[in-house]
Structures are given as C-alpha cells and as structure tokens.
Amino acid sequence: MQIRSNHTAAGLVLSVDENRIDAAVAIEFKEAVRAAADGSDGPVILDLAQVTFLDSSGLGAVVAVMKLLGPLRPLHLAALTPPVAKVLRLTRMDRIFTIHPQPPTALKAAG
C-alpha cells in the first residue's frame, strides 16, 4: 500500500497511490494510514484522486481510520473519483464524511 504524506501547518495530507481500496488491502490500508498519521496533530486529509475502486471492506477501512483518529483529529476526504463518490453517495456515507474537491480546499476548510 503506497501512501504519501505531506505535513502542513493546516493538517496532514495523505495521498493514496493505489487504484483500489478493497478487501485485499483494507487491513494494510488502515495500518499504513495509522503509521503515517502517528505523531501528527490536527486534521487529516485523505487524498483519493488515484482510487478508482472502493468496496465495502475498503469503505469499512476508511470508517475505521476516522474512528481511530478520533474527534480531535477530523478526517476529510478529497479529490474523489466518480466511482468512489458514487459508493459514498449510495451508502449515504457522504453525510458522515466531510468531502472536498481537492486537498488544498480541504486544508483551507480544516484550518
């Protein structure tokens, strides 16, 4: 699981450099995000621009990350591809997550 991190004054941007977050990588995804977010404070922006497939296990992993971060470190989603946005909309998780068109927009809103 490839995740790039970019620490900024406004928050942490984690860019997922994978096409899929599914059952095959869900546990690895959670661990990679947890490791990348350890030691940072404030909001976490999950940049999903490269992710074109998200199944129920992948969605569960994103929810688990949100719970892991807790209320003092809000999770924002950014740059959703149409298939990922559709999954979030169909499951009504778009009402749970704060979604932004791009990471800079998310950083501005989170800061």
Biopython code that builds the backbone (N, CA, C, O; Angstrom):
import numpy as np
from Bio.PDB.StructureBuilder import StructureBuilder

atoms = [
    (1, "MET", "N", (0.857, -1.177, 0.000)),
    (1, "MET", "CA", (0.000, 0.000, 0.000)),
    (1, "MET", "C", (0.895, 1.229, 0.000)),
    (1, "MET", "O", (1.707, 1.417, 0.906)),
    (2, "GLN", "N", (0.745, 2.046, -0.999)),
    (2, "GLN", "CA", (1.547, 3.257, -1.137)),
    (2, "GLN", "C", (0.739, 4.473, -0.689)),
    (2, "GLN", "O", (-0.288, 4.805, -1.281)),
    (3, "ILE", "N", (1.221, 5.130, 0.365)),
    (3, "ILE", "CA", (0.595, 6.354, 0.858)),
    (3, "ILE", "C", (1.687, 7.388, 1.073)),
    (3, "ILE", "O", (2.635, 7.166, 1.827)),
    (4, "ARG", "N", (1.539, 8.519, 0.400)),
    (4, "ARG", "CA", (2.482, 9.635, 0.580)),
    (4, "ARG", "C", (1.906, 10.591, 1.606)),
    (4, "ARG", "O", (0.701, 10.842, 1.628)),
    (5, "SER", "N", (2.780, 11.127, 2.463)),
    (5, "SER", "CA", (2.312, 12.083, 3.468)),
    (5, "SER", "C", (2.963, 13.438, 3.254)),
    (5, "SER", "O", (4.126, 13.538, 2.864)),
    (6, "ASN", "N", (2.186, 14.471, 3.517)),
    (6, "ASN", "CA", (2.657, 15.848, 3.403)),
    (6, "ASN", "C", (2.153, 16.612, 4.624)),
    (6, "ASN", "O", (0.968, 16.928, 4.730)),
    (7, "HIS", "N", (3.071, 16.902, 5.540)),
    (7, "HIS", "CA", (2.718, 17.645, 6.753)),
    (7, "HIS", "C", (2.696, 19.135, 6.432)),
    (7, "HIS", "O", (3.660, 19.671, 5.885)),
    (8, "THR", "N", (1.601, 19.799, 6.770)),
    (8, "THR", "CA", (1.496, 21.243, 6.591)),
    (8, "THR", "C", (1.052, 21.852, 7.917)),
    (8, "THR", "O", (0.677, 21.135, 8.846)),
    (9, "ALA", "N", (1.098, 23.163, 7.995)),
    (9, "ALA", "CA", (0.652, 23.843, 9.214)),
    (9, "ALA", "C", (-0.842, 23.626, 9.455)),
    (9, "ALA", "O", (-1.293, 23.629, 10.600)),
    (10, "ALA", "N", (-1.609, 23.438, 8.378)),
    (10, "ALA", "CA", (-3.064, 23.288, 8.498)),
    (10, "ALA", "C", (-3.502, 21.850, 8.744)),
    (10, "ALA", "O", (-4.637, 21.615, 9.158)),
    (11, "GLY", "N", (-2.624, 20.889, 8.497)),
    (11, "GLY", "CA", (-3.001, 19.495, 8.686)),
    (11, "GLY", "C", (-2.100, 18.560, 7.911)),
    (11, "GLY", "O", (-1.117, 18.981, 7.301)),
    (12, "LEU", "N", (-2.444, 17.300, 7.942)),
    (12, "LEU", "CA", (-1.680, 16.248, 7.283)),
    (12, "LEU", "C", (-2.444, 15.771, 6.055)),
    (12, "LEU", "O", (-3.614, 15.401, 6.151)),
    (13, "VAL", "N", (-1.780, 15.779, 4.900)),
    (13, "VAL", "CA", (-2.385, 15.260, 3.673)),
    (13, "VAL", "C", (-1.780, 13.890, 3.391)),
    (13, "VAL", "O", (-0.565, 13.750, 3.259)),
    (14, "LEU", "N", (-2.638, 12.890, 3.301)),
    (14, "LEU", "CA", (-2.218, 11.535, 2.962)),
    (14, "LEU", "C", (-2.778, 11.200, 1.587)),
    (14, "LEU", "O", (-3.993, 11.121, 1.402)),
    (15, "SER", "N", (-1.886, 11.006, 0.630)),
    (15, "SER", "CA", (-2.292, 10.691, -0.742)),
    (15, "SER", "C", (-2.169, 9.194, -0.972)),
    (15, "SER", "O", (-1.086, 8.624, -0.835)),
    (16, "VAL", "N", (-3.274, 8.564, -1.318)),
    (16, "VAL", "CA", (-3.295, 7.124, -1.570)),
    (16, "VAL", "C", (-2.880, 6.899, -3.021)),
    (16, "VAL", "O", (-3.579, 7.308, -3.948)),
    (17, "ASP", "N", (-1.736, 6.245, -3.205)),
    (17, "ASP", "CA", (-1.220, 5.991, -4.548)),
    (17, "ASP", "C", (-1.548, 4.572, -5.009)),
    (17, "ASP", "O", (-0.677, 3.839, -5.478)),
    (18, "GLU", "N", (-2.794, 4.210, -4.868)),
    (18, "GLU", "CA", (-3.292, 2.895, -5.290)),
    (18, "GLU", "C", (-4.598, 3.105, -6.037)),
    (18, "GLU", "O", (-5.316, 4.074, -5.791)),
    (19, "ASN", "N", (-4.906, 2.184, -6.959)),
    (19, "ASN", "CA", (-6.158, 2.281, -7.708)),
    (19, "ASN", "C", (-7.346, 1.720, -6.946)),
    (19, "ASN", "O", (-8.490, 2.103, -7.193)),
    (20, "ARG", "N", (-7.070, 0.803, -6.010)),
    (20, "ARG", "CA", (-8.156, 0.104, -5.326)),
    (20, "ARG", "C", (-7.943, 0.112, -3.818)),
    (20, "ARG", "O", (-6.823, -0.047, -3.332)),
    (21, "ILE", "N", (-9.037, 0.301, -3.090)),
    (21, "ILE", "CA", (-9.061, 0.011, -1.658)),
    (21, "ILE", "C", (-10.181, -1.012, -1.507)),
    (21, "ILE", "O", (-11.364, -0.671, -1.504)),
    (22, "ASP", "N", (-9.780, -2.269, -1.382)),
    (22, "ASP", "CA", (-10.752, -3.357, -1.329)),
    (22, "ASP", "C", (-10.354, -4.349, -0.250)),
    (22, "ASP", "O", (-9.441, -4.090, 0.534)),
    (23, "ALA", "N", (-11.038, -5.485, -0.211)),
    (23, "ALA", "CA", (-10.803, -6.481, 0.831)),
    (23, "ALA", "C", (-9.351, -6.952, 0.859)),
    (23, "ALA", "O", (-8.822, -7.275, 1.922)),
    (24, "ALA", "N", (-8.712, -6.991, -0.299)),
    (24, "ALA", "CA", (-7.335, -7.480, -0.369)),
    (24, "ALA", "C", (-6.339, -6.561, 0.333)),
    (24, "ALA", "O", (-5.283, -7.017, 0.772)),
    (25, "VAL", "N", (-6.662, -5.275, 0.444)),
    (25, "VAL", "CA", (-5.699, -4.319, 1.022)),
    (25, "VAL", "C", (-6.258, -3.517, 2.191)),
    (25, "VAL", "O", (-5.584, -2.620, 2.696)),
    (26, "ALA", "N", (-7.472, -3.820, 2.630)),
    (26, "ALA", "CA", (-8.127, -2.999, 3.662)),
    (26, "ALA", "C", (-7.314, -2.927, 4.951)),
    (26, "ALA", "O", (-7.131, -1.842, 5.502)),
    (27, "ILE", "N", (-6.830, -4.056, 5.435)),
    (27, "ILE", "CA", (-6.056, -4.053, 6.681)),
    (27, "ILE", "C", (-4.743, -3.310, 6.487)),
    (27, "ILE", "O", (-4.332, -2.526, 7.342)),
    (28, "GLU", "N", (-4.093, -3.557, 5.368)),
    (28, "GLU", "CA", (-2.836, -2.862, 5.060)),
    (28, "GLU", "C", (-3.067, -1.352, 4.943)),
    (28, "GLU", "O", (-2.237, -0.558, 5.388)),
    (29, "PHE", "N", (-4.188, -0.963, 4.347)),
    (29, "PHE", "CA", (-4.538, 0.452, 4.226)),
    (29, "PHE", "C", (-4.671, 1.095, 5.600)),
    (29, "PHE", "O", (-4.090, 2.151, 5.849)),
    (30, "LYS", "N", (-5.433, 0.465, 6.496)),
    (30, "LYS", "CA", (-5.616, 1.016, 7.849)),
    (30, "LYS", "C", (-4.283, 1.177, 8.557)),
    (30, "LYS", "O", (-4.032, 2.207, 9.184)),
    (31, "GLU", "N", (-3.430, 0.172, 8.463)),
    (31, "GLU", "CA", (-2.131, 0.232, 9.134)),
    (31, "GLU", "C", (-1.237, 1.309, 8.527)),
    (31, "GLU", "O", (-0.528, 2.010, 9.249)),
    (32, "ALA", "N", (-1.268, 1.440, 7.209)),
    (32, "ALA", "CA", (-0.444, 2.454, 6.546)),
    (32, "ALA", "C", (-0.887, 3.860, 6.934)),
    (32, "ALA", "O", (-0.051, 4.730, 7.176)),
    (33, "VAL", "N", (-2.189, 4.085, 6.995)),
    (33, "VAL", "CA", (-2.696, 5.406, 7.393)),
    (33, "VAL", "C", (-2.374, 5.674, 8.858)),
    (33, "VAL", "O", (-1.952, 6.775, 9.212)),
    (34, "ARG", "N", (-2.572, 4.666, 9.714)),
    (34, "ARG", "CA", (-2.258, 4.829, 11.132)),
    (34, "ARG", "C", (-0.785, 5.194, 11.321)),
    (34, "ARG", "O", (-0.462, 6.112, 12.075)),
    (35, "ALA", "N", (0.098, 4.479, 10.641)),
    (35, "ALA", "CA", (1.534, 4.749, 10.761)),
    (35, "ALA", "C", (1.878, 6.141, 10.248)),
    (35, "ALA", "O", (2.685, 6.845, 10.856)),
    (36, "ALA", "N", (1.275, 6.541, 9.137)),
    (36, "ALA", "CA", (1.564, 7.863, 8.562)),
    (36, "ALA", "C", (1.039, 8.984, 9.442)),
    (36, "ALA", "O", (1.632, 10.062, 9.490)),
    (37, "ALA", "N", (-0.066, 8.744, 10.137)),
    (37, "ALA", "CA", (-0.687, 9.792, 10.958)),
    (37, "ALA", "C", (-0.121, 9.850, 12.372)),
    (37, "ALA", "O", (-0.338, 10.831, 13.082)),
    (38, "ASP", "N", (0.601, 8.810, 12.789)),
    (38, "ASP", "CA", (1.189, 8.811, 14.135)),
    (38, "ASP", "C", (2.110, 10.008, 14.319)),
    (38, "ASP", "O", (2.928, 10.318, 13.453)),
    (39, "GLY", "N", (1.968, 10.659, 15.434)),
    (39, "GLY", "CA", (2.849, 11.773, 15.760)),
    (39, "GLY", "C", (2.427, 13.108, 15.186)),
    (39, "GLY", "O", (3.094, 14.117, 15.414)),
    (40, "SER", "N", (1.335, 13.131, 14.446)),
    (40, "SER", "CA", (0.864, 14.412, 13.910)),
    (40, "SER", "C", (-0.416, 14.815, 14.637)),
    (40, "SER", "O", (-1.159, 13.969, 15.135)),
    (41, "ASP", "N", (-0.649, 16.098, 14.686)),
    (41, "ASP", "CA", (-1.857, 16.623, 15.315)),
    (41, "ASP", "C", (-2.726, 17.275, 14.254)),
    (41, "ASP", "O", (-2.269, 17.546, 13.143)),
    (42, "GLY", "N", (-3.969, 17.523, 14.600)),
    (42, "GLY", "CA", (-4.859, 18.259, 13.717)),
    (42, "GLY", "C", (-5.521, 17.381, 12.683)),
    (42, "GLY", "O", (-5.436, 16.155, 12.739)),
    (43, "PRO", "N", (-6.180, 18.021, 11.741)),
    (43, "PRO", "CA", (-6.967, 17.296, 10.746)),
    (43, "PRO", "C", (-6.100, 16.458, 9.807)),
    (43, "PRO", "O", (-4.929, 16.755, 9.572)),
    (44, "VAL", "N", (-6.716, 15.408, 9.284)),
    (44, "VAL", "CA", (-6.070, 14.542, 8.304)),
    (44, "VAL", "C", (-6.903, 14.591, 7.032)),
    (44, "VAL", "O", (-8.113, 14.367, 7.055)),
    (45, "ILE", "N", (-6.239, 14.886, 5.927)),
    (45, "ILE", "CA", (-6.891, 14.940, 4.617)),
    (45, "ILE", "C", (-6.496, 13.681, 3.862)),
    (45, "ILE", "O", (-5.308, 13.434, 3.652)),
    (46, "LEU", "N", (-7.468, 12.888, 3.454)),
    (46, "LEU", "CA", (-7.204, 11.686, 2.684)),
    (46, "LEU", "C", (-7.479, 11.993, 1.215)),
    (46, "LEU", "O", (-8.628, 12.145, 0.799)),
    (47, "ASP", "N", (-6.401, 12.079, 0.442)),
    (47, "ASP", "CA", (-6.479, 12.391, -0.985)),
    (47, "ASP", "C", (-6.699, 11.086, -1.749)),
    (47, "ASP", "O", (-5.813, 10.234, -1.808)),
    (48, "LEU", "N", (-7.880, 10.941, -2.326)),
    (48, "LEU", "CA", (-8.263, 9.705, -3.011)),
    (48, "LEU", "C", (-8.292, 9.860, -4.528)),
    (48, "LEU", "O", (-9.010, 9.125, -5.207)),
    (49, "ALA", "N", (-7.530, 10.794, -5.064)),
    (49, "ALA", "CA", (-7.558, 11.081, -6.501)),
    (49, "ALA", "C", (-7.178, 9.880, -7.363)),
    (49, "ALA", "O", (-7.651, 9.768, -8.494)),
    (50, "GLN", "N", (-6.340, 8.988, -6.860)),
    (50, "GLN", "CA", (-5.897, 7.827, -7.641)),
    (50, "GLN", "C", (-6.796, 6.604, -7.465)),
    (50, "GLN", "O", (-6.680, 5.632, -8.210)),
    (51, "VAL", "N", (-7.690, 6.655, -6.480)),
    (51, "VAL", "CA", (-8.518, 5.483, -6.158)),
    (51, "VAL", "C", (-9.748, 5.454, -7.065)),
    (51, "VAL", "O", (-10.577, 6.363, -7.042)),
    (52, "THR", "N", (-9.846, 4.389, -7.862)),
    (52, "THR", "CA", (-10.976, 4.256, -8.783)),
    (52, "THR", "C", (-11.937, 3.146, -8.372)),
    (52, "THR", "O", (-12.977, 2.958, -9.003)),
    (53, "PHE", "N", (-11.589, 2.404, -7.303)),
    (53, "PHE", "CA", (-12.462, 1.328, -6.834)),
    (53, "PHE", "C", (-12.426, 1.280, -5.319)),
    (53, "PHE", "O", (-11.355, 1.269, -4.712)),
    (54, "LEU", "N", (-13.606, 1.251, -4.711)),
    (54, "LEU", "CA", (-13.751, 1.161, -3.263)),
    (54, "LEU", "C", (-14.891, 0.194, -2.982)),
    (54, "LEU", "O", (-16.039, 0.466, -3.333)),
    (55, "ASP", "N", (-14.577, -0.948, -2.342)),
    (55, "ASP", "CA", (-15.650, -1.881, -1.999)),
    (55, "ASP", "C", (-16.036, -1.711, -0.535)),
    (55, "ASP", "O", (-15.545, -0.806, 0.140)),
    (56, "SER", "N", (-16.913, -2.577, -0.048)),
    (56, "SER", "CA", (-17.403, -2.420, 1.324)),
    (56, "SER", "C", (-16.286, -2.571, 2.352)),
    (56, "SER", "O", (-16.302, -1.895, 3.381)),
    (57, "SER", "N", (-15.330, -3.435, 2.094)),
    (57, "SER", "CA", (-14.195, -3.578, 3.014)),
    (57, "SER", "C", (-13.332, -2.328, 3.010)),
    (57, "SER", "O", (-12.847, -1.894, 4.055)),
    (58, "GLY", "N", (-13.145, -1.755, 1.837)),
    (58, "GLY", "CA", (-12.385, -0.511, 1.740)),
    (58, "GLY", "C", (-13.093, 0.626, 2.440)),
    (58, "GLY", "O", (-12.462, 1.426, 3.130)),
    (59, "LEU", "N", (-14.408, 0.702, 2.266)),
    (59, "LEU", "CA", (-15.190, 1.727, 2.950)),
    (59, "LEU", "C", (-15.110, 1.527, 4.460)),
    (59, "LEU", "O", (-14.978, 2.490, 5.215)),
    (60, "GLY", "N", (-15.191, 0.279, 4.891)),
    (60, "GLY", "CA", (-15.046, -0.019, 6.312)),
    (60, "GLY", "C", (-13.694, 0.406, 6.846)),
    (60, "GLY", "O", (-13.589, 0.863, 7.984)),
    (61, "ALA", "N", (-12.657, 0.260, 6.036)),
    (61, "ALA", "CA", (-11.315, 0.677, 6.445)),
    (61, "ALA", "C", (-11.236, 2.192, 6.595)),
    (61, "ALA", "O", (-10.596, 2.689, 7.522)),
    (62, "VAL", "N", (-11.875, 2.924, 5.699)),
    (62, "VAL", "CA", (-11.886, 4.391, 5.799)),
    (62, "VAL", "C", (-12.642, 4.815, 7.061)),
    (62, "VAL", "O", (-12.210, 5.728, 7.765)),
    (63, "VAL", "N", (-13.760, 4.159, 7.345)),
    (63, "VAL", "CA", (-14.515, 4.455, 8.568)),
    (63, "VAL", "C", (-13.664, 4.135, 9.800)),
    (63, "VAL", "O", (-13.656, 4.898, 10.767)),
    (64, "ALA", "N", (-12.951, 3.011, 9.765)),
    (64, "ALA", "CA", (-12.089, 2.635, 10.890)),
    (64, "ALA", "C", (-11.000, 3.676, 11.118)),
    (64, "ALA", "O", (-10.660, 3.979, 12.262)),
    (65, "VAL", "N", (-10.454, 4.224, 10.041)),
    (65, "VAL", "CA", (-9.443, 5.282, 10.161)),
    (65, "VAL", "C", (-10.056, 6.510, 10.831)),
    (65, "VAL", "O", (-9.434, 7.122, 11.699)),
    (66, "MET", "N", (-11.276, 6.869, 10.426)),
    (66, "MET", "CA", (-11.948, 8.017, 11.031)),
    (66, "MET", "C", (-12.112, 7.806, 12.538)),
    (66, "MET", "O", (-11.868, 8.720, 13.326)),
    (67, "LYS", "N", (-12.521, 6.611, 12.930)),
    (67, "LYS", "CA", (-12.700, 6.310, 14.352)),
    (67, "LYS", "C", (-11.364, 6.296, 15.084)),
    (67, "LYS", "O", (-11.270, 6.760, 16.220)),
    (68, "LEU", "N", (-10.346, 5.771, 14.443)),
    (68, "LEU", "CA", (-9.012, 5.719, 15.033)),
    (68, "LEU", "C", (-8.473, 7.117, 15.315)),
    (68, "LEU", "O", (-7.852, 7.352, 16.352)),
    (69, "LEU", "N", (-8.711, 8.037, 14.396)),
    (69, "LEU", "CA", (-8.217, 9.408, 14.564)),
    (69, "LEU", "C", (-8.952, 10.134, 15.684)),
    (69, "LEU", "O", (-8.363, 10.961, 16.381)),
    (70, "GLY", "N", (-10.224, 9.832, 15.859)),
    (70, "GLY", "CA", (-10.997, 10.439, 16.934)),
    (70, "GLY", "C", (-11.497, 11.833, 16.603)),
    (70, "GLY", "O", (-11.194, 12.370, 15.538)),
    (71, "PRO", "N", (-12.266, 12.423, 17.517)),
    (71, "PRO", "CA", (-12.915, 13.714, 17.250)),
    (71, "PRO", "C", (-11.959, 14.907, 17.209)),
    (71, "PRO", "O", (-12.290, 15.937, 16.622)),
    (72, "LEU", "N", (-10.795, 14.786, 17.814)),
    (72, "LEU", "CA", (-9.856, 15.914, 17.816)),
    (72, "LEU", "C", (-8.997, 15.962, 16.562)),
    (72, "LEU", "O", (-8.292, 16.941, 16.319)),
    (73, "ARG", "N", (-9.060, 14.903, 15.770)),
    (73, "ARG", "CA", (-8.305, 14.842, 14.512)),
    (73, "ARG", "C", (-9.270, 14.458, 13.396)),
    (73, "ARG", "O", (-9.279, 13.307, 12.958)),
    (74, "PRO", "N", (-10.081, 15.401, 12.933)),
    (74, "PRO", "CA", (-11.098, 15.063, 11.934)),
    (74, "PRO", "C", (-10.485, 14.568, 10.621)),
    (74, "PRO", "O", (-9.425, 15.027, 10.195)),
    (75, "LEU", "N", (-11.180, 13.624, 10.000)),
    (75, "LEU", "CA", (-10.773, 13.084, 8.710)),
    (75, "LEU", "C", (-11.597, 13.755, 7.620)),
    (75, "LEU", "O", (-12.827, 13.747, 7.666)),
    (76, "HIS", "N", (-10.910, 14.335, 6.638)),
    (76, "HIS", "CA", (-11.554, 14.941, 5.476)),
    (76, "HIS", "C", (-11.170, 14.116, 4.253)),
    (76, "HIS", "O", (-10.028, 13.667, 4.145)),
    (77, "LEU", "N", (-12.096, 13.913, 3.342)),
    (77, "LEU", "CA", (-11.820, 13.216, 2.092)),
    (77, "LEU", "C", (-11.726, 14.240, 0.976)),
    (77, "LEU", "O", (-12.479, 15.213, 0.945)),
    (78, "ALA", "N", (-10.794, 14.013, 0.059)),
    (78, "ALA", "CA", (-10.599, 14.974, -1.031)),
    (78, "ALA", "C", (-10.363, 14.249, -2.351)),
    (78, "ALA", "O", (-9.867, 13.123, -2.388)),
    (79, "ALA", "N", (-10.731, 14.929, -3.425)),
    (79, "ALA", "CA", (-10.460, 14.504, -4.802)),
    (79, "ALA", "C", (-11.034, 13.124, -5.113)),
    (79, "ALA", "O", (-10.338, 12.259, -5.646)),
    (80, "LEU", "N", (-12.302, 12.926, -4.779)),
    (80, "LEU", "CA", (-12.932, 11.635, -5.043)),
    (80, "LEU", "C", (-13.143, 11.435, -6.537)),
    (80, "LEU", "O", (-13.580, 12.347, -7.239)),
    (81, "THR", "N", (-12.830, 10.240, -7.015)),
    (81, "THR", "CA", (-13.155, 9.890, -8.392)),
    (81, "THR", "C", (-14.650, 9.567, -8.452)),
    (81, "THR", "O", (-15.244, 9.254, -7.421)),
    (82, "PRO", "N", (-15.269, 9.633, -9.627)),
    (82, "PRO", "CA", (-16.712, 9.353, -9.716)),
    (82, "PRO", "C", (-17.135, 8.003, -9.131)),
    (82, "PRO", "O", (-18.156, 7.948, -8.446)),
    (83, "PRO", "N", (-16.394, 6.904, -9.371)),
    (83, "PRO", "CA", (-16.838, 5.637, -8.771)),
    (83, "PRO", "C", (-16.805, 5.647, -7.239)),
    (83, "PRO", "O", (-17.691, 5.082, -6.598)),
    (84, "VAL", "N", (-15.802, 6.275, -6.660)),
    (84, "VAL", "CA", (-15.701, 6.345, -5.196)),
    (84, "VAL", "C", (-16.794, 7.256, -4.644)),
    (84, "VAL", "O", (-17.416, 6.935, -3.631)),
    (85, "ALA", "N", (-17.028, 8.378, -5.297)),
    (85, "ALA", "CA", (-18.095, 9.288, -4.866)),
    (85, "ALA", "C", (-19.449, 8.584, -4.916)),
    (85, "ALA", "O", (-20.299, 8.800, -4.052)),
    (86, "LYS", "N", (-19.647, 7.743, -5.928)),
    (86, "LYS", "CA", (-20.911, 7.015, -6.060)),
    (86, "LYS", "C", (-21.107, 6.041, -4.897)),
    (86, "LYS", "O", (-22.205, 5.943, -4.350)),
    (87, "VAL", "N", (-20.049, 5.323, -4.520)),
    (87, "VAL", "CA", (-20.141, 4.397, -3.383)),
    (87, "VAL", "C", (-20.515, 5.160, -2.116)),
    (87, "VAL", "O", (-21.387, 4.726, -1.363)),
    (88, "LEU", "N", (-19.863, 6.288, -1.881)),
    (88, "LEU", "CA", (-20.162, 7.080, -0.687)),
    (88, "LEU", "C", (-21.596, 7.605, -0.716)),
    (88, "LEU", "O", (-22.268, 7.641, 0.315)),
    (89, "ARG", "N", (-22.054, 8.008, -1.883)),
    (89, "ARG", "CA", (-23.417, 8.522, -2.013)),
    (89, "ARG", "C", (-24.450, 7.407, -1.805)),
    (89, "ARG", "O", (-25.435, 7.602, -1.093)),
    (90, "LEU", "N", (-24.228, 6.241, -2.423)),
    (90, "LEU", "CA", (-25.177, 5.126, -2.308)),
    (90, "LEU", "C", (-25.270, 4.583, -0.886)),
    (90, "LEU", "O", (-26.328, 4.121, -0.459)),
    (91, "THR", "N", (-24.172, 4.639, -0.163)),
    (91, "THR", "CA", (-24.165, 4.154, 1.224)),
    (91, "THR", "C", (-24.489, 5.268, 2.218)),
    (91, "THR", "O", (-24.531, 5.047, 3.428)),
    (92, "ARG", "N", (-24.714, 6.454, 1.689)),
    (92, "ARG", "CA", (-25.000, 7.654, 2.479)),
    (92, "ARG", "C", (-23.858, 8.058, 3.407)),
    (92, "ARG", "O", (-24.058, 8.809, 4.362)),
    (93, "MET", "N", (-22.686, 7.564, 3.121)),
    (93, "MET", "CA", (-21.516, 7.951, 3.903)),
    (93, "MET", "C", (-21.051, 9.356, 3.525)),
    (93, "MET", "O", (-20.226, 9.952, 4.217)),
    (94, "ASP", "N", (-21.585, 9.876, 2.429)),
    (94, "ASP", "CA", (-21.268, 11.262, 2.071)),
    (94, "ASP", "C", (-21.851, 12.233, 3.089)),
    (94, "ASP", "O", (-21.487, 13.408, 3.114)),
    (95, "ARG", "N", (-22.758, 11.738, 3.930)),
    (95, "ARG", "CA", (-23.316, 12.570, 5.008)),
    (95, "ARG", "C", (-22.459, 12.500, 6.270)),
    (95, "ARG", "O", (-22.567, 13.353, 7.151)),
    (96, "ILE", "N", (-21.618, 11.488, 6.347)),
    (96, "ILE", "CA", (-20.763, 11.277, 7.514)),
    (96, "ILE", "C", (-19.419, 11.978, 7.335)),
    (96, "ILE", "O", (-18.920, 12.625, 8.256)),
    (97, "PHE", "N", (-18.843, 11.846, 6.151)),
    (97, "PHE", "CA", (-17.527, 12.419, 5.871)),
    (97, "PHE", "C", (-17.648, 13.837, 5.337)),
    (97, "PHE", "O", (-18.621, 14.185, 4.667)),
    (98, "THR", "N", (-16.654, 14.640, 5.641)),
    (98, "THR", "CA", (-16.528, 15.954, 5.021)),
    (98, "THR", "C", (-15.728, 15.746, 3.745)),
    (98, "THR", "O", (-14.600, 15.256, 3.785)),
    (99, "ILE", "N", (-16.317, 16.122, 2.610)),
    (99, "ILE", "CA", (-15.720, 15.850, 1.303)),
    (99, "ILE", "C", (-15.402, 17.167, 0.608)),
    (99, "ILE", "O", (-16.203, 18.103, 0.612)),
    (100, "HIS", "N", (-14.213, 17.218, 0.009)),
    (100, "HIS", "CA", (-13.744, 18.420, -0.679)),
    (100, "HIS", "C", (-13.289, 18.052, -2.090)),
    (100, "HIS", "O", (-12.885, 16.916, -2.337)),
    (101, "PRO", "N", (-13.355, 19.013, -3.015)),
    (101, "PRO", "CA", (-12.950, 18.713, -4.388)),
    (101, "PRO", "C", (-11.454, 18.436, -4.531)),
    (101, "PRO", "O", (-11.056, 17.628, -5.370)),
    (102, "GLN", "N", (-10.627, 19.091, -3.730)),
    (102, "GLN", "CA", (-9.170, 18.939, -3.822)),
    (102, "GLN", "C", (-8.542, 19.078, -2.438)),
    (102, "GLN", "O", (-9.143, 19.694, -1.558)),
    (103, "PRO", "N", (-7.340, 18.517, -2.220)),
    (103, "PRO", "CA", (-6.675, 18.661, -0.919)),
    (103, "PRO", "C", (-6.470, 20.106, -0.459)),
    (103, "PRO", "O", (-6.681, 20.381, 0.722)),
    (104, "PRO", "N", (-6.068, 21.046, -1.325)),
    (104, "PRO", "CA", (-5.904, 22.427, -0.831)),
    (104, "PRO", "C", (-7.203, 23.017, -0.273)),
    (104, "PRO", "O", (-7.180, 23.753, 0.713)),
    (105, "THR", "N", (-8.319, 22.697, -0.900)),
    (105, "THR", "CA", (-9.619, 23.154, -0.405)),
    (105, "THR", "C", (-9.901, 22.554, 0.968)),
    (105, "THR", "O", (-10.408, 23.232, 1.862)),
    (106, "ALA", "N", (-9.570, 21.284, 1.124)),
    (106, "ALA", "CA", (-9.775, 20.610, 2.408)),
    (106, "ALA", "C", (-8.904, 21.224, 3.493)),
    (106, "ALA", "O", (-9.365, 21.434, 4.615)),
    (107, "LEU", "N", (-7.652, 21.512, 3.169)),
    (107, "LEU", "CA", (-6.751, 22.131, 4.149)),
    (107, "LEU", "C", (-7.269, 23.492, 4.584)),
    (107, "LEU", "O", (-7.237, 23.834, 5.766)),
    (108, "LYS", "N", (-7.743, 24.259, 3.623)),
    (108, "LYS", "CA", (-8.262, 25.594, 3.943)),
    (108, "LYS", "C", (-9.486, 25.487, 4.855)),
    (108, "LYS", "O", (-9.613, 26.242, 5.819)),
    (109, "ALA", "N", (-10.380, 24.556, 4.552)),
    (109, "ALA", "CA", (-11.593, 24.384, 5.355)),
    (109, "ALA", "C", (-11.276, 23.812, 6.735)),
    (109, "ALA", "O", (-11.920, 24.170, 7.721)),
    (110, "ALA", "N", (-10.293, 22.933, 6.804)),
    (110, "ALA", "CA", (-9.951, 22.280, 8.071)),
    (110, "ALA", "C", (-9.181, 23.202, 9.000)),
    (110, "ALA", "O", (-9.248, 23.063, 10.222)),
    (111, "GLY", "N", (-8.452, 24.140, 8.420)),
    (111, "GLY", "CA", (-7.592, 25.019, 9.228)),
    (111, "GLY", "C", (-8.302, 26.149, 9.785)),
    (111, "GLY", "O", (-7.706, 26.969, 10.484)),
]
sb = StructureBuilder()
sb.init_structure("model")
sb.init_model(0)
sb.init_chain("A")
sb.init_seg("    ")
for serial, (resi, resn, name, xyz) in enumerate(atoms, 1):
    if name == "N":
        sb.init_residue(resn, " ", resi, " ")
    sb.init_atom(name, np.array(xyz, "f"), 0.0, 1.0, " ", f" {name:<3s}", serial, name[0])
structure = sb.get_structure()
